[in-house]
Amino acid sequence: MKGLSVREFFQQRQESLSLELLTGDAGLDRIIEEPNLSSPGLVLAGYADRLPHGRIQVLGETEVAFLASLPPDRLRATLDSFFGLDIPAVIVSKGLDVPAAMVEAARTHHVPLLRSTLKTGELYRRTQSYLEEFFAPSTTVHGSLADVYGVGLLFVGRSGIGKSECVLDLVERGHRLVADDVVHITRRGNDILIGRGHELQRHHMEIRGIGIIDIPALFGIRAIRQQKRIEVVVQLEDWNDRTYYDRTGLIAEEVEILGVKVPKVVIPLNPGKNITVICEVVAMNHLLKYTGVHSAALFNQRLQEAMRPVREYLREDYE
């Protein structure tokens, strides 16, 4: 798992978390290894066997009040023991007063000590959200991502097959571009994939024969969005007479990305096929399935019910 230095964390979140650095440059190169935060709890009482390593420790009003209740000699011993553990940084919430002994112990053990004016719950929420996004599993795929009727369609296929042209046609019909050519995908939680484009690309597209075009400049700001959940993978491929293509929709194909299975639709390309309309139907059909209506399965069920009298007659015909 990748790590995040305390220096990077402080520089990137100083304003949003209202952070104040109390120990100068001491220990800023320590590495945050976990996306979760922890409160020391019993660790301050001397039980450190269950301390999760690599996590930022948060001291709220309860912990600070407990430390303030200790006599000076025990306070110093408790702080030396606490800051001597494997922790990347400590944040004191609610802008609470920090004892000088705590700052001294933090500097001695080269552990960054920060203070935030946010309440403990809000500090947890904002920091956890940032760390979860930073530590989320990610990958990069060659393709195009579009928002079609609110459904994230990830177009994949060989180079030059027409992924960008298909998305461009969708944009012209009122749908939105998320990313073209390079799609950066991160996993949120257990089953959510979020796709976005490269920061330097800024919703530009490469159209062979024309070159680089600026989508928001041509179609307006409503033609783009910054990120979108990937819900269906649309694989474009050349038509092959020897390949069997599903004609009923009863065979559900899937592709696995970052351990998450995503429905996949294979669309063979041949001259005259209106690929844009087909992609709109893919999105609408996905929405229909999401509401519990599976058109192919319902049609198959009605067909079997219509054929039941014939099957019963044939079973009873002994001639």
N, C-alpha and C positions, 0 to 999 in steps of 0.2 A: 504494500500500500504506500502511495506517495505521502510525503510529509510536508508540513507547512511550518516555516520558521515563525517564531513569535514576532520577529521584526516585520515580516510580511503581513502577518495578521494585524499588528498594531497600525501599520501604515495604511492598510486597506480599509480597516473598520474603525479607525480612531474617531471619525466624525459621527458615523451612524450609531456607534455604541457609546458615545460621549466618554471616551477613554482618556485617562490621565496616567502617564508613566511616572511612578514614584521612585524607581531605582536606577534611573539613567540607562546606560547601555549595558548594564550587567545582565548577562544571560540571554540577550535577545536572539542569539543564534540557536537556542534550544528549539527542538522540533516537536510540534504538535502531531501526534500519531493517530488520534482518535477523533471522530466527528462529534462525540458526546461530551457533555459537561458533567462534572460531579461536584457534590458538596462533601467536604471531608468527614462530617459527622463524627463517628466514633474514633476516627483517626486522631482527632485532637485530644481524645481521652486516652490515647496510647495504643489502641488496637488498629494496627496498620496492615494486618495480613490480607485483608480483602480490598486493599486500595487498587483501583484500576490504573494501570500505568499509561502514560502518554496523554492523559486528559487534562484539560484546563480545570483548575479547582476554583470554585466560587464560594466566597465567604459572604454570607448574608447577615442580617441583623442578629439572628440567633447565635451564629458562630462568633461574631464580634463581641456580643454581650457575654458569651461564655469566657472568651479570652480576657475580657476586662474584669471578670470576677476573680481571676487567678492572682495569687500573690506574686510579686515580682520575680522571685527565684524560680517558681514553678512555671511562670509565663515564659521566661527565657528558655527553660528546658523544653517546654511544649513546642515553642516556635522553632527551636533548633532541630528537634526531632521531625517536625512537620516539613520544614523546608529542606531537610536532608534527604527526603524521599524523592523518587523518580517522578517529578511533576514538571511540565514545561513552563507553566505560568500560573499565577494566582490573581483573581480579580475580586475586588471588594465592591459590592453593589450599594446602591442607594446613596452614594456620596458620603458614606459613613467615615467618621474620624478613624484614622489608622494609627495605632500606637507606634511610637518611635522604635520600640523593641522589635516590632514586626518588620519595619523597613530595614533595620539593622540586620536581622536574621536573614532576610531575603537577599540583601547585598552580600552577606558573608557566604551564602551558599550559591550565589550567582543564579538566583531564580527571579525572573521579572515579576514585579508586583505592580498591578494596575488598579485603578479605581474608576468606577463608572457611576454616573448620576442616575442611571436607570434603576427601576425597581428590579428585584431579583427575578421575578417571573418574566418580565419583559426582556431582561438581559439574556435569560435562558432562551427565549423564543427567537430573538434576533440572531444570537450567536449560533444556536443550533442550526437554524436555517442556512446560514452562510457556510458552516462547516460541512453540513450534509451535502450541499451542492459542490463544495470543493473536493470532498473525498468520494463523490459518487463515481461508480465505474463508468468509463467512457470509451468511445471508439469513434473512428472516422470512416465513412463509407463514400464511395463514388456514386453519386446519384443526384436527384432533385427532389425537393420536398415542397408540397403545396397544400394549402388549406382549401378543400373543396366541400362546400356545404357544411363546414365545421368539422370535417373528417380529415385527419392528416394522412395524405397519400405520399408514400416514399417510392419514387420511380427509380428502378435500377435496370441495368442492361448493359450490353457492350458499348464501348465508346463510339459515338457517332450514330447510334440507332435512332435518336430523335427524342431523348428525354427532355432536353431543354425546350425544343420546339413544341412538344406536347404541353409543358407547363406554361409556356408563353401563350399558347392558344387558350388555356384555361384562364389565365390572367385577363386576356382580352374579353372573355365571357363573364368577367366579374369576380372570379375567384382570386386567391391571394398566394403570392410567392413567399416561401419561408427561406429556402436556400437552394442554390444551384451549383452543380458540379461537386462541391465538397460539403457534406452534411456531417456536422459534429453531433454525436448522439450520447446522451447521458441517461443513466437509469436512476429513477427516483423511486424509493421504496422497493417493493418486490416485483412489480409488474407494470411500471410506467416508464416509457421511453420518450424523452424529450429531444427533439431535433432543432438545431439552429445552424445558421451559416457562419462562415469565418468572419471575424471582426473586420478584416481589411477588405473583404469582398463587398460588403454593404449593399446587398441586393442587386448586384450587377449580374448579367447573364452573358454567356458567349453563344452567339448564334452563328453557325458556320455560314460563310458567305456575306455576313453583315459585320460581324465583329462583336465588341463589347458594347452592351446597351445598359442604360440605367433605368430600371423598372419604375421606381417612384417618380423619376423625372418625366417619364413618358406617360404613365397611367395614373399618377397621383399616389398620395401616401396611403390610401385605402387599399392599394393593390399589394401591400406587403404586410407581414407581421414578423416579429422578432424571433419567436419560437413557437413550436406546435408539438403536441403529442402525436407520436407515430402510431397509427391505428391499422393501416393496411399497407402491405408492400405490393406494388404493382410492377411485375417483371415484364419488360418489353423484350421480345425476341423475334428473330426472323422466322417467317413461315416455313415450316418443313413438312412436306407431304408424308414423311415417314413417322412423324411424331403424333402421338395421340393427345388431343386437347379435350378437356372436360367440356361437355355440352349440356349437362343438366344442372350443375352446381351442387350436386350431392356429395362430391368428393372434396373435402375440406383440406386444403394445403396450408402449411405453416412454415415459417422460417424463424430461426432462433437468433436473436440479437442480444448480446450481453445477458444470456440466460433467460430472456423473456421470449415467449412464443407469440408471433404476430401472424395474423391471417395473410396469406399470399395469393394473389391472382395473377395468372400467367396470360398475357395477351399477345397472340401471334400477329405480326404485322404483314399485311399484303396490300397491294395498290387498291385505293378506293375506300379503305376502311376508315370510318370517322372515329378516330381514336379518342378525341376529346369528349364526345358524347358518351362513349363507352366508359371513360373514366368517371364522368359524372354519375353514370348509372352504378358504377362500383361503389361510389361514396353513398348514394342514396340506398342501395341495397344493404350496405353495412349498417346504416341507420335503422333500416327496417328490421334487420336481425337483432339489433340492440334493443328494440322494443319487444322482441319475442316473436316476430313474424319471419319465418323462413319460407320464402316463396317456393323454392324447389322442393323442400320437404313436404309442404302442404299439397302441392300439385301431385307429388308422388303418392301421398296418402289417398287423395281423391281418386287417383287412377286405380290404385289397388282396390278401393272400395267398389268402384264401378266394375271391375273385373271379377269380383268375388262370386256373383251368380254364375258366371261362365265356368269358373274353376269348380264350383260345387256340382254343376251339371256334368262336367267331364268326369269327376270322381264317381258319380253315380251311374254313369253309362258303362254297362258291362258287356255290351254287344261287341 
